[in-house]
Amino acid sequence: MVRLVLVLGDQLTPSIAALRHADKAQDLVVMAEVATEARYVLHHPKKIALILAAMRKFAGRLRAEGWQVAYTKLNDPQNTGSIPAELLRRASQTGARRAVATRPGEWRLIEALETVPLDLEMLEDDRFLASHADFDRWAEGRKQLRMDYFYREMRRRTGLLMEGDRPAGGKWNFDRENRKPARDDLFLPAPLRFDPDEPVAEVLDLVETRFGKNFGRLHPFGLATDAPQAEAALAHFIETGLPAFGDYQDAMLAGRPFLYHSLISTYLNIGLLDPLDVCRRVEADWKAGRVPLNAAEGFIRQIIGWREFVRGIYFREGPGYTRRNALGHDRDLPALYWGAETGMVCLREAVSQTRDEAYAHHIQRLMVTGNFALLAGIDPAQVHEWYLAVYADAFEWVEAPNTLGMSQFADGGLFASKPYISSGNYIDRMSDYCGACRYSVKSKVGDDACPFNLLYWHFLSRHRDRLEGNPRMAQMYRTWDRMDARKRVAILEDARLFLDRMSRGETV
């Protein structure tokens, strides 16, 4: 009897578990573009277009390989609007009683599928290097979960950048070499872009009609939408961007959104690229002498370290993780995150780039938009929803721990050993944003003082009871205590006035 084989929009891999366990001769692949997935947050139009176009091309590939595919387009009059309902509709049409799926990457969809009245088998997504059981074994008994130690285990397991049982170059990471500020006279490679073909153009018209009012610009659209294009984008990055990636991976330049970054996280996350293969290719270029070790290591760490680690956190902690708010922050996300005018150049650059490209690199996310939200006491649930909505690579398994754990410290330190906060000095050191800003990064108090300077001390003051015992925070509190008492009062008052203006919707 026919069995249904569910393939989701971030599972566009021919060797995905559900397809490996299916019978091409008699099983029916079910793929569907549905309103619930497109609208559960206000996704960036580029993100929606990318996923729909890639789904359609993947369905075409499966058909060419001999699979029977039942595909529902978003504007199909028969579309029932949700993944579970589409499964049931196809079951009714075919008489199928059984279905197989690869476990989704969001608890929301896992729970929805568990209610489907079919004999549904959910298989683990083994495109990842660490299974849920692997991560749980590593995490068991640890009071705190730190990526660095997990990453070392992943290096040993894969053999990547290893010389026997020791890390290549004698160090596990080269972060100290990867913090150079970029100069505006550097040669910066452009990411590979792809002109929309007929299937993509059709999707762009649909997205423009249905989601054109969402935050974000749909055009120009040049993202890869199939595996050959994603492979070409990877090869282009390895040749042109990777050699300098390590040195400048934390740098920021106004009007230069990509620098030496790869832009392949989206392609990894929807299944167009294989993570281990990507890392092997980067390692091969290091071995061939075309890429320095600090660049290869920094890039590989993002994939087998951070990417695998945050997925382990997400599934280990369960559906309630996204509701955590250890610091009790409750301020609403300000309009500047949706493009409202601001005098802060760093935030204006990060948000406008996000609007245009559905992309910002990790330091822009962590130390600009994330840092500001944490210092200002923004509700972490609203911050989480914003990140999930506006970035093309954002799926909850990867986005939620990065946002709630690393960026917002909402899990109380499970993920990060201390809050990732900084004054304006860090942004000034790593970018060219501050020179044209309405505020002065050198001013620590007053109307012209950089808001990051004011909010940094305001954050430390209001969370002193929780944080002053943290060994990594002790020096910050000693600096605060040595400050003139009148200056401390002035800083806290100026920070309060700034936050009040922001909460009233005034331009800040």
N, C-alpha and C positions, 0 to 999 in steps of 0.2 A: 504494500500500500504506500502511496505517496507520503512523503514527510516534508514539512516545510523547513526551510533553512533560512533563518533571519540573518541579514547582513546590514549593519548600521553604517551611517555616514562617516564614522571615524574608524571603520574596519575594512578599509579598501585594500586588502592584502590577499592575493590569491591563495596563500597558504594559511589563512586564518583558520582557527580551530574548527569552526562550524563547517567550513567547506571541506576540510580534510576528513571530517567524519561523515560526510554526505556521499550519496550515491548519485553520480552525474546522470546515470541512465534513468532514474525514476524520481528523484527528489526535485522539489521546486524551490528555487531561491526567491525569497521575498525581500524586496527593497522598496522603501516608501519615503517620499518627501511629505512631511506632515506638519500641520500648523503647531501642534504642541511643542515640537522640537525647535521650530523656527521662532517661537514667541515666548518661551518660558522666561527668557530675559530679552531685552531689546538689543539683539545681536547687531553688530556692525554689518552693513550691507555687503561689504567685501567678504566677510566671513560666511554669510549665507550663500552668496554666489559661488564662492570657492567650493563649499561642500556639495551644493546641488550639482554643479558642473562636474565635479570629480565623481560623484555617485553615478551620474548618467554615463560617463565614459567607462567607469568600471563595470556597470551593467552590460554595456556593449562588448567589453572585453570578455566577460563571462559567457555571453551568448556565442561569441566567436570561438570560444574554447569548448562549446558543446553543452553548456548548462541551459536548463530551462529557467527563465527569469520572469517573475511577475513583478513589474515595476510600476509604481504609482507616482505620477507627477503631482506637484503641489496644486495645480489648477485642474486636475482631473475631476469631473463632476461626481464620480463615484468615491472620491477620497473621503475616508471616515475621520481623518484629522488626528489620529494618534497611532503609534506603533502597535500597541495591543489590539486596537480595533482593526487595523489593517491585517494583522495575523489572523484574527477571527474571520474577517471577510474572505480571505484566501482559503481558510479552512472550510468555510461554508461552500465555496465554489468548487473545491476539489474533493471534499469529503475527508480531508486529512484529520487525523486525531493526534498526531505526534508532531513535534517541532524541535529543532535544535538551534541554539544560539550561542555565540561567544559572549561571555559575561560583559555587560556594558561597563563604561568607565564612570558612571554616575549612579549613586545610590537611588536617586529619584527614578531612574528608568529601570534599575534592577527591581525595585519594589513594585513598579507598575507591571512588569512582565510576570512577576510572581503571582499576580491575581488572574492571569489568563487561564481560562478553563480548558487547557490542552495539556497533554503529557509533554511538557517542555523541559528539555535537558539544557542546562546552561554550563558550558565548558569554560575553563579558565583561559584567559587571554595570554597565550604563551609567546607572544611577540616580545614580551619583556624578559629581561635576563634573570630577574629574581621573582620567583613565584610568591604568592601570599604566604605559603608555608615557610619558604626560605626567609622572608623578611621577619616573620613572627619568631622563628628560631633565633635569628640574630638579635632581635629586640628583647626577647624574654629575659627578665631579671634586671634590665637596665633601667635606672631611675630617670635618665635623660637619654634621648635619642639624638645622636650627633652624626651628621652626614659624613664627616671626615673619616670616622672609623668604619662606617659602612662602605665608603668608597674604597678604602684599602682592601677590604674583603673582595669587592667586585674586581679590583685590579688583579688580585691573586687568582680569582676564579677564572677570569677571561684570559689572563696572561698579557693583557695590553700594557705596553710600556714597562715591561718587567725584564730584568736581567737576572735570571735564576729566580731566587726568592726575594730579591731586592728591587726597589723601584729604579727605573732608568734615571741616571743623573744623580742618584743618591738621595733624592727627596721625593715625597709623595705629591707635593704640589709646589708650584712656582708663583704663587700669588704676589710675592714681593716684587717680582719682575713684571707683573702684569697690571701695573697701576700708573702708567705714563699718561699724562694729559696730552691730548692731540693738539697739533698745531694746524692752523687753517691753511697752511701752504703744503700740507701733505698731499701726495697723490692718493686719492681715495677711489677704489674700484666701484663701479655701479653693479648692483645685483642683476642677474640675467632676467629679462622680462619676456613675456610671451604674448603675442598679439592674439586677441580672442578669435577662435575659430567658430564655425557655425553652431556647434552645441553650446559653447560658452556664450556667444552672442544671444542665443535664445534665452538662456538663463538670466543674463544681465537685464534683458527686457522685462522678464517676469519679476525679478527682484526690484527693479526700479519702480514698477507698478505697485507691488505689494509692500515694500519695505523702504521706499524712498525717503520717508520722513524719519527713519531711525537715525541716531547719531552716527555720522561717518559718511565719507564720500565714496561712492561706488566707482566712479571714473576718475582717472584712467585705471583700468584693470589689467594687470600683467602677471598674475600669479600662475604657477604651474598647476594644472588640473588633471594630470595623469602621470603615471610612473616614469615614462621616458623624459618628460619635461622636468620632473623633480630630480631625476638623475643628472640631467644637463645642468640644472641649477647648482647641484652639489659639486659637480666637476668644475664648474666655473668658480665657485667659491674657493675650493681647494687650491686652484691655480692662482687666483688673483687676490684673495682676501686672507686666507689662512696664514701665510707667512708673517704678517704683521698683526694678526688677531690677538695673540697673547699680549704683546706690548700695550695695545690700545683698547682692550676689551671693556675697560671701565670708563673710557673717555666719552665726552659729549661735546658736540659742536652745533651751534645754532644753524639751522637750515641744512644740516647734513645728517639725515636720520639714520643712515645705515653704516657709515664708517667701514670697519672691516668685518662686520657681522655676517653670518651665513644666511639668515632668514629661512632656514630649513626646519625649524621646530614645528611649524604647521604641517609640513609634509610628513615628518615623523609621526605626528600625533593623529593624522588621519589614515596612516598606513601606506603612503606612497613610497616611503623609504624604510629600510631595515636598519635599526639602530646599531647592531653589532657590525653589519657590513660597513656602515658609515665610519665607525671607529677604526675598523681594520684598514680602510682606505687612507684615513688620516695618519695612522701609525706607519703605513707603508711609505708615505711621503716623508715622514720624519726619518725613517731608516734610510731612505734614498738621499737624504741630505737636502731636500727641497724645503723643509719646514723646520724651524727651530723647536727644541723640546718644550720650551715654555708655551708655545702656541699649541702644539699637539696635545700637551697635557691639559691645558686650560679648556680646550674644546672637548676632549674626551671626558673630562670630569663632569661637564654639564650634562652629558648623556648617560654615562653609566653610574655617575654619582648622584647629582641632583635629581635627574628625571626619575631614576629608579627609586630613590629614597623618598621623594614626596608621594609617589604612588603607594609605597609601602605604608607610609603614615596615614594616607587617606583611607585605605581599606582596613587598616588595623584599628583606627579610632572610631569608625562607624558613622552612620548617618548624622549623628548629633554634632559632629565636629564643626560643621558650618555655623552652628548656633553659639559657639563659644565666644565669650567676651570677658576675659579675665580682668581687664582693666576698667570695666564698667563704662566704656565710652558710649556716648549717646547723641553726639551732635550730628545733625543731618549733613550729608554730602553736599558741599557747596556747588553752586551753579557753574563755577569756573571749570569743574570737571566735565561739564557738557559744553564747553566752549565759550562761556560768558567771559567778558573782558576781565583781565587782571593785569596789575602792574608788575607781577613777578614773572620775569622773562623765562626762568627755568620751567615753571609750571605751564606758561603759555606755549613754550616750545614742545614740551612733552605731550600736552593735550592736543595741540594742533597737528602734531605728527601722528598721534594716535587716530585722530579724526580722518586724516588723509590716507593713512597706510594700514590701519588696523594692526599697527606694530609699534613697539618701543622696546629698546633693549633692556637687559636686566637691571642696569644701574639706574636708568630713567624710571623704571617701575619701582625699584626698591628705595632709592635715595632721593628721588624727587617726588613723584606722586604718592608713593607709599609713606615716605618719611613725613611729608606734610600732613597726610591724613592721620598718622599716629600722633604726631606732636599736637595737632589741633583737636584730638579727641573725637574723631569721626566714628560713628557707629560701624564696627567692623563688618556687619552683615551688609551694609550699604556699599562699603568698599569692595567686598567680595563680589557682590552683584555687578558692580561697575567693571571690575577687571574681567569677569566672566563674559560680559556683554561686548566689550570694545576691542578685544584682541582676537585675531584670527586663530591663534594657537591655543586659546583658552578652552579647556575642557575641565570639568570640576575636579577630576582626580589629580590633575597637575596644578591647576590654578588655586584651589582652596588652601592646601597646605602652604604654598608659597605666599599667599595673601594673608591668611589668618594666623599662620604660625611664624613665618619668617618676617613678613612685612609689618603686621599689626600686633604681634605678641599676644594675640587673643587667646592662645592656648596656654598662656601663663608660663611658657618656657619649656614646654615639651620638645619643641622643635629647635629653638634658638637659645643660646646661653645668655643672651641679653637682648634688649630691644635694639633694633637697627635704627639708631637716630643720629643725627648730626646737626650742627649749626650750619650757617651758610658757608663757612670756610671750606668744607669738603666739596661742595658744589663749585665754589670758585676755583679750587685747585684742579678739579677734574673737567672743567668746561670753560667756554668763553661766554657763558650766559650773563655773568654778573656785570660786565662792563656797560651794558646798555640798559640795565634794570632801573626802574623808578626808585628802588630802594638801594641803600648803601650796605654792602656786605661788611664793610669795615665798622659800621655803626652798631653798637650793642644796645642802645637805648634811644628813645625818641621816635617821632613820627616817620623819620627816614630810615630807621633801623631795619635791616633785613628781617622779615617775619620769622625766618628759620632761627635767627639768633634769639629773638624774644621767646618764641614757642619752645625752643630747646630747654631753656631754664624753667619755663612754666611747667613743662611736662615733668622734669625732674623734681620740681617742688611738690607738685600735687600727688606724685606717686612715690614720695620718699619712703613711706612706711613699708612699701612692698619691695623697693629696689635698692635701698642703701646697703643692705646686707649682701648684695651680689658683689663678689670680689672684682668683677670686671667693671663695676660702676663706682667703686670707691673713690677713685681719683677725681671723677666728675663732681662728686659731692664735696670732696675736700676743696676743690677749686671754688665751688659755689659758696662754701662756708667762709672762705678767705676774702670773698668779695665785700666791699663796703656795704654796710647795711642799707644805706639810703639808695645805693645803686640797685640792690636786690629788690627793694620795694618798687622802684621806678620800672624795672624790667617787668615785674609781675603785673603792674598796673597797665603798662603799655601792651603787654600780651593780652590782657583781659579786654582792653578797648578794641584791639584788632579783632579778636574772636567775636566780640559783640557786633562789630560792623559786618563781619562776614555772615554771621547768623541772621542779620537783618536784610541780607541780600545786597548790601552795598558793594561797590567795586573795591577790591583790595589788591 
